[in-house]
Amino acid sequence: MDSALDLLAKRGEDAISLREVTGAAEANVAAVSYHFGSLKSLCDAAVEYALERYLAAQEEAVSTLGEDASIEEAAAAFARPVTRALAMGGRDLDVLRIVSRSNLDPPEGWNRFSASFDRIRGAVVRVLRANLPDVEDAELIFRVRCAAGLLNWLVLAPLGDQLRDRPERKVERMLVPVLAGALRGIPSA
């Protein structure tokens, strides 16, 4: 999986072969073909593997939020995997870009990640509910989804390159106020 992700990150699915992936992984072509069936299936599995790791990191970050957490703390926790990837650049960011591209039009099987998305969103909504008691849950969920879309866009857009390879704390200082604003929303008049 890691060898497939490395090659996908460097060149994209259309520019790699099953032999290249198996050679990089020091694996048997026949065994990989048996388990995955095709290069596309292997690449899809590798992207899902990367998404699982991303979601696990995001879930771990938001699970530390206490009931008294601020919106800024929730934004920082929610963004932590992206913040790290932007700061590290290189392969981590390239792999996150692959996941973000796939997230724009998720494959059918990605509904198996719904429980992870729900737990992450639920942890952030709990913080928002405590800080914004007059806002309905449906709107809070919408705000979290918008914040997720913003992170996805930032990873893919050229603007994200402005944050690439900067110290993680600097990326966080630039990103968290924007996300917190999206989560906070504009008070109604």
C-alpha positions as CSV (number, residue, x, y, z in Angstrom):
1,M,0.0,0.0,0.0
2,D,2.8,2.4,0.9
3,S,4.6,1.7,-2.3
4,A,1.5,2.4,-4.3
5,L,0.9,5.6,-2.4
6,D,4.5,6.7,-3.0
7,L,4.2,6.2,-6.7
8,L,0.7,7.7,-6.9
9,A,1.9,10.7,-5.0
10,K,4.9,11.2,-7.4
11,R,3.2,10.4,-10.7
12,G,-0.5,9.7,-10.5
13,E,-2.3,6.5,-11.4
14,D,-2.0,6.9,-15.1
15,A,1.8,7.0,-15.0
16,I,2.5,3.8,-13.0
17,S,2.4,0.1,-13.6
18,L,1.6,-2.9,-11.4
19,R,5.2,-4.1,-12.0
20,E,6.6,-0.8,-10.8
21,V,4.5,-1.0,-7.6
22,T,5.3,-4.6,-6.9
23,G,9.0,-3.9,-7.6
24,A,9.1,-1.0,-5.2
25,A,7.3,-3.1,-2.6
26,E,9.5,-6.1,-3.3
27,A,6.2,-8.1,-3.8
28,N,5.2,-10.8,-6.2
29,V,3.1,-9.5,-9.1
30,A,0.9,-12.7,-9.1
31,A,0.2,-12.3,-5.4
32,V,-0.8,-8.7,-5.7
33,S,-2.9,-9.5,-8.7
34,Y,-4.6,-12.3,-6.7
35,H,-5.4,-10.1,-3.7
36,F,-6.3,-6.9,-5.6
37,G,-7.2,-8.1,-9.1
38,S,-5.9,-5.0,-10.9
39,L,-3.7,-1.9,-10.6
40,K,-6.9,0.2,-10.2
41,S,-8.1,-1.9,-7.3
42,L,-4.7,-1.7,-5.7
43,C,-4.6,2.1,-6.1
44,D,-8.2,2.4,-4.7
45,A,-7.3,0.3,-1.7
46,A,-4.1,2.4,-1.2
47,V,-6.2,5.6,-1.2
48,E,-8.7,4.1,1.2
49,Y,-5.8,3.1,3.4
50,A,-4.6,6.7,3.4
51,L,-8.1,8.0,4.2
52,E,-8.3,5.6,7.1
53,R,-5.1,6.9,8.5
54,Y,-6.2,10.5,8.0
55,L,-9.6,9.9,9.7
56,A,-7.9,8.1,12.6
57,A,-5.6,11.0,13.1
58,Q,-8.5,13.5,12.9
59,E,-10.6,11.4,15.2
60,E,-7.8,11.1,17.8
61,A,-7.3,14.9,17.7
62,V,-11.0,15.8,18.2
63,S,-11.5,13.1,20.8
64,T,-9.3,15.1,23.2
65,L,-11.7,18.0,23.1
66,G,-13.3,18.6,26.5
67,E,-16.8,20.0,27.1
68,D,-15.2,23.4,27.9
69,A,-13.2,23.5,24.6
70,S,-13.3,26.7,22.6
71,I,-14.3,27.0,19.0
72,E,-10.6,27.8,18.2
73,E,-9.5,24.6,20.0
74,A,-12.1,22.6,18.0
75,A,-10.9,24.2,14.8
76,A,-7.3,23.4,15.6
77,A,-8.1,19.7,16.5
78,F,-10.2,19.3,13.4
79,A,-7.5,20.7,11.1
80,R,-4.5,19.0,12.8
81,P,-3.9,16.3,10.2
82,V,-4.0,18.9,7.4
83,T,-1.9,21.3,9.4
84,R,0.8,18.6,9.8
85,A,0.6,17.6,6.2
86,L,0.9,21.2,5.0
87,A,3.8,21.8,7.3
88,M,5.6,18.6,6.4
89,G,5.0,19.0,2.6
90,G,6.5,16.2,0.5
91,R,4.9,12.8,0.5
92,D,2.4,13.5,3.4
93,L,0.9,16.4,1.5
94,D,0.9,14.6,-1.8
95,V,-0.9,11.6,-0.3
96,L,-3.4,13.9,1.4
97,R,-4.0,15.6,-2.0
98,I,-4.8,12.1,-3.5
99,V,-7.3,11.5,-0.7
100,S,-8.8,15.0,-1.2
101,R,-9.2,14.5,-4.9
102,S,-11.0,11.2,-4.2
103,N,-13.2,12.9,-1.6
104,L,-14.6,15.2,-4.3
105,D,-16.4,12.3,-5.9
106,P,-16.1,9.4,-3.4
107,P,-16.2,5.9,-4.7
108,E,-19.2,3.7,-3.7
109,G,-17.4,1.8,-1.0
110,W,-16.6,5.0,0.9
111,N,-19.9,4.9,2.8
112,R,-18.1,2.5,5.1
113,F,-16.3,5.5,6.5
114,S,-19.6,7.2,7.4
115,A,-19.3,6.2,11.1
116,S,-15.8,7.8,11.3
117,F,-17.0,11.0,9.6
118,D,-20.0,11.0,12.0
119,R,-17.9,10.6,15.2
120,I,-15.5,13.4,14.1
121,R,-18.3,15.7,13.1
122,G,-20.2,14.8,16.4
123,A,-17.1,15.7,18.5
124,V,-16.9,19.1,16.8
125,V,-20.6,19.7,17.0
126,R,-20.6,19.1,20.8
127,V,-18.1,21.9,21.2
128,L,-20.0,24.2,18.9
129,R,-23.3,23.4,20.7
130,A,-21.7,24.4,24.0
131,N,-20.3,27.6,22.6
132,L,-23.3,28.4,20.3
133,P,-26.4,27.2,22.2
134,D,-28.8,29.2,20.1
135,V,-27.7,27.6,16.8
136,E,-29.6,24.5,15.6
137,D,-27.7,21.2,15.2
138,A,-28.5,21.1,11.5
139,E,-26.7,24.4,11.0
140,L,-23.8,23.3,13.2
141,I,-23.4,20.1,11.1
142,F,-23.5,22.3,8.0
143,R,-20.7,24.5,9.4
144,V,-18.5,21.5,10.1
145,R,-19.1,20.2,6.6
146,C,-18.1,23.6,5.2
147,A,-15.0,23.6,7.3
148,A,-14.1,20.1,6.0
149,G,-14.7,21.4,2.5
150,L,-12.4,24.3,3.2
151,L,-9.6,22.0,4.4
152,N,-10.1,19.8,1.3
153,W,-9.9,22.8,-1.0
154,L,-6.9,24.2,0.8
155,V,-5.0,20.9,0.2
156,L,-5.8,20.9,-3.5
157,A,-5.6,24.6,-4.4
158,P,-2.4,26.5,-5.2
159,L,-3.1,28.6,-2.1
160,G,-2.2,25.6,0.0
161,D,1.3,25.9,-1.4
162,Q,1.8,29.1,0.5
163,L,1.5,27.1,3.7
164,R,3.7,24.2,2.5
165,D,6.9,23.5,4.4
166,R,6.2,26.2,7.0
167,P,6.5,25.4,10.7
168,E,3.4,23.6,11.9
169,R,2.7,26.3,14.5
170,K,2.8,29.0,11.8
171,V,0.4,27.0,9.6
172,E,-1.9,26.6,12.6
173,R,-1.8,30.3,13.4
174,M,-2.8,31.1,9.9
175,L,-5.4,28.4,9.4
176,V,-7.3,28.1,12.8
177,P,-8.8,31.6,12.8
178,V,-10.2,31.0,9.3
179,L,-11.7,27.6,10.3
180,A,-12.9,29.0,13.6
181,G,-14.7,31.8,11.7
182,A,-16.4,29.2,9.5
183,L,-17.5,27.2,12.5
184,R,-18.6,30.3,14.5
185,G,-20.6,31.8,11.7
186,I,-22.0,35.3,11.7
187,P,-24.3,36.1,14.6
188,S,-27.9,36.7,13.3
189,A,-29.2,40.2,13.8
